[in-house]
């Protein structure tokens, strides 16, 4: 596998406008890229996430998610905390902590119930 090979998560969005607003609060830039308004792309540095329209999604029943392995999880956590997400419910952010499997990580559940687990190797 070359250094240029990457995987990009594809997550659902009940509303592209709401999804873009939510991720912009986390420091992502992005836009709807489809002429029909049913596909968007956001990025934050080298992190990139794509979204497809899924208006019938029930956030409480969502099984969508991704893992983002980063180089500086502490700074990303600090930036995400600026969005003032709650620690319970949907959306939410969890506490940043060292895990027994050798990762320092936290999680965000977005407004559509998708899980973003963000971690750094200890």
C-alpha positions in Angstrom: 0.0 0.0 0.0 1.4 3.4 -0.9 1.4 6.4 1.4 -1.2 8.0 -0.9 -3.7 5.2 -0.4 -6.5 6.3 1.9 -10.0 5.3 3.0 -12.7 8.1 3.3 -15.7 7.5 5.5 -19.1 7.9 3.9 -21.8 8.9 6.5 -25.5 9.7 6.2 -27.1 13.1 6.5 -30.7 13.9 7.0 -30.1 17.5 5.9 -26.9 18.6 4.1 -27.3 22.2 5.5 -27.5 21.0 9.1 -24.6 18.5 8.6 -22.4 21.2 7.1 -23.3 23.6 10.0 -22.5 20.9 12.6 -19.1 20.0 11.1 -18.2 23.6 10.6 -18.6 24.0 14.4 -15.9 21.3 14.7 -13.6 23.2 12.4 -14.3 21.4 9.1 -14.7 23.2 5.8 -17.0 21.8 3.3 -19.8 22.1 0.7 -22.5 20.2 -1.1 -20.8 18.9 -4.3 -23.7 17.3 -6.1 -26.0 19.2 -8.4 -29.0 17.5 -6.7 -27.9 18.5 -3.2 -27.5 14.9 -2.0 -23.8 14.6 -1.5 -21.3 16.7 0.5 -17.6 16.7 1.4 -16.0 18.2 4.5 -12.3 18.3 5.5 -10.2 19.4 8.4 -6.6 19.2 7.6 -6.0 15.7 6.2 -9.3 14.4 7.6 -12.0 14.1 5.0 -15.6 12.8 5.4 -18.2 12.4 2.7 -22.0 12.5 3.3 -24.9 11.1 1.4 -28.5 12.2 1.9 -30.6 9.8 4.0 -33.7 11.7 5.1 -35.4 8.6 6.6 -32.6 8.0 9.1 -33.4 7.7 12.8 -30.4 9.0 14.6 -31.1 6.9 17.7 -30.9 3.8 15.6 -27.9 4.7 13.4 -25.1 2.2 13.1 -22.9 4.4 11.0 -19.5 5.5 12.1 -15.8 5.7 11.4 -12.4 5.8 13.2 -10.0 8.7 12.5 -6.4 8.1 13.5 -4.6 11.4 14.1 -1.2 12.6 15.1 -2.4 15.1 17.8 -5.6 14.0 19.4 -5.3 16.5 22.2 -5.4 19.6 19.9 -8.3 18.1 18.0 -10.2 17.4 21.2 -9.6 21.0 22.4 -10.9 22.4 19.1 -14.0 20.1 19.1 -14.7 21.2 22.7 -15.2 24.7 21.4 -18.5 23.5 19.9 -19.8 23.0 23.4 -21.4 19.6 22.7 -23.2 17.9 25.6 -21.8 14.7 27.1 -25.1 12.8 26.8 -27.7 12.4 24.0 -27.4 13.2 20.3 -25.2 15.0 19.5 -22.5 14.5 22.1 -18.8 14.3 22.8 -17.0 11.9 25.2 -14.1 12.5 27.5 -10.6 12.2 26.0 -8.8 9.3 27.7 -6.1 6.7 27.3 -7.5 3.3 26.4 -6.1 -0.1 27.4 -5.7 -1.0 23.7 -3.0 1.6 23.3 -4.9 4.6 22.0 -5.7 8.0 23.4 -9.2 8.7 22.1 -12.6 10.4 22.3 -15.8 10.1 20.4 -18.3 12.5 18.8 -21.8 11.5 17.9 -23.1 13.9 15.2 -26.7 15.1 14.9 -27.5 12.1 12.6 -26.3 9.6 15.1 -23.0 8.8 13.3 -20.0 7.9 15.5 -16.7 9.5 14.9 -14.0 7.9 17.1 -10.8 10.0 17.0 -7.6 8.6 18.4 -3.8 8.7 18.5 -1.5 5.8 19.2 0.1 6.1 22.7 
